Amino acid sequence: MTLAQEGSFLSKPDHVVIIGAGIVGAASAFHCLEAGLKVTLIEPETPGASQASSYGNAGWLSSHSVLPPASPGIWKQVPSWLADPLGPLSVRWRYFPRALPWLIRYLNAAWTYPKIERTAHALRSLLAGAPALHQHMAQQAGVGELIERKGLLHAFLSREHFLLDAKAWEIRRKEGVSWQELDAAALADLEPDLDPKYTFGVFVAETGSCRNPGAYTAALIRYAQTRGATLLHARATGFRIENGSLKAVLIEGGEVLCDKAVIAVGARSKAFATMAGDNVSLETERGYHAVVAGVEAGPRLPTMFADCKVIVTQMNQGLRVAGQVEIAEADDTPNWRRAEILRDHLLALYPALPRNLAPEQIQIWMGRRPSTPDGLPCLGLASGCKDIIHAYGHGHVGLVGSARTGRIVAQLAAGHPPEIDLSPFSPTRFN
Ligand SMILES: Cc1cc2nc3c(=O)[nH]c(=O)nc-3n(C[C@H](O)[C@H](O)[C@H](O)COP(=O)(O)OP(=O)(O)OC[C@H]3O[C@@H](n4cnc5c(N)ncnc54)[C@H](O)[C@@H]3O)c2cc1C
């Protein structure tokens, strides 16, 4: 054995502190432990509980969700975003001036199809194969039954409505996504409870879903603990960086010494990014869900509705309808009318659902998507300190995108080359 080998054999593994125990922090911990690193997670709340976006999402493991949220020509809708506070996308008036720089970038990022194609190509590199990656993690953590790989369904009022979005599907095809088109009879056969006004469907077989994203996150954290990770119930406040090297992550009332740190606090990441030397563009796209428990009717497959922009998924807790985009201060009061609108959509979509739901059958929630204007997360080393790793900003695809994100975080933390090109995800791209 050479001295160098002996040294590396005897040296202690690097200590990585992961800030935030949502699904991105959880997947990062999973893969850092696989890479032989020492892991501490810092999280002030219960992992996977309702403060996290990872708790209440629609559970889609949609490896084909490669388009940014905006599209060319969407700027024409800006007045309605402000005028209709209950529309599928709205911006709160008093927050508009603060959101404006982000909104301009949001529109610009999807101004032309070539721009959208570049985003789709990058997102596909992050999302491809995600259902299998999640299945592996869930099985290791003892909750394999939470991940289903039955595919996902898009329901349209008609084939003509599907064709309105033909360009987007063409971009998906270029990225290797394939799908099966269903006429009215095939759709009714597949989804007998669905309102028959939906006469066209698109089934994407490569995808999957999660039956309880909050429980999945919590299980990954518990599994990390059984493999030696420490979960510290604390709120991180910043970094101690000396001569460009990270010494510690600061927490309220103290600090945690470490070699590497990962910023994975979702919608709360901007302040940490700034402290790490990068001025990123990150907003909170707030979303809502309603869960109806104890009902028999509903979809066989998790289903997205293009016309009312909602997703309906059978969860372990009941039938979840999720959606809405509300650009507002992260901690502003929720507008629960939005969750009621989601519930009303659900009842209309599946006429066999009972109308006389008891209040205790319905649970509502508001969550915060951590969203960049171009729909790509920030993933890579910080400019101000190469020991800090950005891993946030997954917007609408944080659940599906977390699996490969975790692998990449571990590769960066271990000093290995990342498995995909990270230049489109650079946290410096907003400079
Ligand atoms: C309605 C809705 C539907 C969605 N549907 C889907 C879907 O079907 N598929 C999909 O892929 N994505 C979906 N998403 C998006 C997805 O939920 C998010 O992108 C993802 O959960 C983000 O995960 P995260 O770990 O980055 O953040 P979070 O889950 O928000 O976790 C961040 C964690 O950081 C902690 N934290 C905050 N501040 C600190 C601090 N100072 N110190 C330490 N810890 C801190 C928080 O307590 C929290 O636990 C949906 C989102 C919404 C709102």
The ligand as an SDF file (V2000), in Angstrom:
LIG
                    3D

 53 58  0  0  0  0  0  0  0  0999 V2000
  -49.8520   21.6320   -4.9970 C   0  0  0  0  0  0  0  0  0  0  0  0
  -48.5160   21.0660   -5.3860 C   0  0  0  0  0  0  0  0  0  0  0  0
  -48.4610   19.9450   -6.2090 C   0  0  0  0  0  0  0  0  0  0  0  0
  -47.2340   19.4190   -6.5880 C   0  0  0  0  0  0  0  0  0  0  0  0
  -47.2030   18.2740   -7.3170 N   0  0  0  0  0  0  0  0  0  0  0  0
  -46.0020   17.7070   -7.6560 C   0  0  0  0  0  0  0  0  0  0  0  0
  -45.9460   16.4600   -8.3160 C   0  0  0  0  0  0  0  0  0  0  0  0
  -46.9770   15.8330   -8.5630 O   0  0  0  0  0  0  0  0  0  0  0  0
  -44.7360   15.9610   -8.6550 N   0  0  0  0  0  0  0  0  0  0  0  0
  -43.5740   16.6200   -8.3820 C   0  0  0  0  0  0  0  0  0  0  0  0
  -42.5090   16.1470   -8.7620 O   0  0  0  0  0  0  0  0  0  0  0  0
  -43.5860   17.7970   -7.6890 N   0  0  0  0  0  0  0  0  0  0  0  0
  -44.7650   18.3410   -7.3150 C   0  0  0  0  0  0  0  0  0  0  0  0
  -44.8050   19.5030   -6.6030 N   0  0  0  0  0  0  0  0  0  0  0  0
  -43.5380   20.1840   -6.2790 C   0  0  0  0  0  0  0  0  0  0  0  0
  -42.7940   19.5030   -5.1220 C   0  0  0  0  0  0  0  0  0  0  0  0
  -43.6760   19.2660   -4.0490 O   0  0  0  0  0  0  0  0  0  0  0  0
  -41.6310   20.3990   -4.6490 C   0  0  0  0  0  0  0  0  0  0  0  0
  -40.8650   20.8320   -5.7440 O   0  0  0  0  0  0  0  0  0  0  0  0
  -40.7150   19.6270   -3.6970 C   0  0  0  0  0  0  0  0  0  0  0  0
  -41.4680   19.0650   -2.6480 O   0  0  0  0  0  0  0  0  0  0  0  0
  -39.6270   20.5240   -3.1330 C   0  0  0  0  0  0  0  0  0  0  0  0
  -38.9010   19.7620   -2.1960 O   0  0  0  0  0  0  0  0  0  0  0  0
  -37.7810   20.4170   -1.2920 P   0  0  0  0  0  0  0  0  0  0  0  0
  -37.1650   19.3290   -0.4970 O   0  0  0  0  0  0  0  0  0  0  0  0
  -36.8940   21.2660   -2.1500 O   0  0  0  0  0  0  0  0  0  0  0  0
  -38.5550   21.4610   -0.3610 O   0  0  0  0  0  0  0  0  0  0  0  0
  -39.5510   21.2040    0.8710 P   0  0  0  0  0  0  0  0  0  0  0  0
  -40.2950   19.9430    0.7120 O   0  0  0  0  0  0  0  0  0  0  0  0
  -40.3540   22.4410    1.0490 O   0  0  0  0  0  0  0  0  0  0  0  0
  -38.5790   20.9810    2.0910 O   0  0  0  0  0  0  0  0  0  0  0  0
  -37.7630   22.0280    2.6180 C   0  0  0  0  0  0  0  0  0  0  0  0
  -37.4910   21.7070    4.0780 C   0  0  0  0  0  0  0  0  0  0  0  0
  -36.5660   22.7050    4.5720 O   0  0  0  0  0  0  0  0  0  0  0  0
  -36.9200   23.0080    5.8900 C   0  0  0  0  0  0  0  0  0  0  0  0
  -36.3610   24.3020    6.2580 N   0  0  0  0  0  0  0  0  0  0  0  0
  -36.8370   25.5420    5.9410 C   0  0  0  0  0  0  0  0  0  0  0  0
  -36.0450   26.4940    6.4810 N   0  0  0  0  0  0  0  0  0  0  0  0
  -35.0480   25.8440    7.1340 C   0  0  0  0  0  0  0  0  0  0  0  0
  -33.9110   26.2840    7.8810 C   0  0  0  0  0  0  0  0  0  0  0  0
  -33.6350   27.5830    8.0470 N   0  0  0  0  0  0  0  0  0  0  0  0
  -33.0780   25.3360    8.4140 N   0  0  0  0  0  0  0  0  0  0  0  0
  -33.3150   24.0140    8.2140 C   0  0  0  0  0  0  0  0  0  0  0  0
  -34.3870   23.5520    7.5320 N   0  0  0  0  0  0  0  0  0  0  0  0
  -35.2340   24.4590    6.9960 C   0  0  0  0  0  0  0  0  0  0  0  0
  -38.4530   22.9960    5.8720 C   0  0  0  0  0  0  0  0  0  0  0  0
  -38.9890   22.8330    7.1870 O   0  0  0  0  0  0  0  0  0  0  0  0
  -38.7300   21.8200    4.9650 C   0  0  0  0  0  0  0  0  0  0  0  0
  -38.9200   20.6140    5.6940 O   0  0  0  0  0  0  0  0  0  0  0  0
  -46.0200   20.0430   -6.1720 C   0  0  0  0  0  0  0  0  0  0  0  0
  -46.0810   21.1570   -5.3300 C   0  0  0  0  0  0  0  0  0  0  0  0
  -47.3120   21.6560   -4.9250 C   0  0  0  0  0  0  0  0  0  0  0  0
  -47.3520   22.8290   -3.9860 C   0  0  0  0  0  0  0  0  0  0  0  0
  1  2  1  0
  2  3  1  0
  2 52  2  0
  3  4  2  0
  4  5  1  0
  4 50  1  0
  5  6  2  0
  6  7  1  0
  6 13  1  0
  7  8  2  0
  7  9  1  0
  9 10  1  0
 10 11  2  0
 10 12  1  0
 12 13  2  0
 13 14  1  0
 14 15  1  0
 14 50  1  0
 15 16  1  0
 16 17  1  0
 16 18  1  0
 18 19  1  0
 18 20  1  0
 20 21  1  0
 20 22  1  0
 22 23  1  0
 23 24  1  0
 24 25  2  0
 24 26  1  0
 24 27  1  0
 27 28  1  0
 28 29  2  0
 28 30  1  0
 28 31  1  0
 31 32  1  0
 32 33  1  0
 33 34  1  0
 33 48  1  0
 34 35  1  0
 35 36  1  0
 35 46  1  0
 36 37  1  0
 36 45  1  0
 37 38  2  0
 38 39  1  0
 39 40  1  0
 39 45  2  0
 40 41  1  0
 40 42  2  0
 42 43  1  0
 43 44  2  0
 44 45  1  0
 46 47  1  0
 46 48  1  0
 48 49  1  0
 50 51  2  0
 51 52  1  0
 52 53  1  0
M  END
$$$$
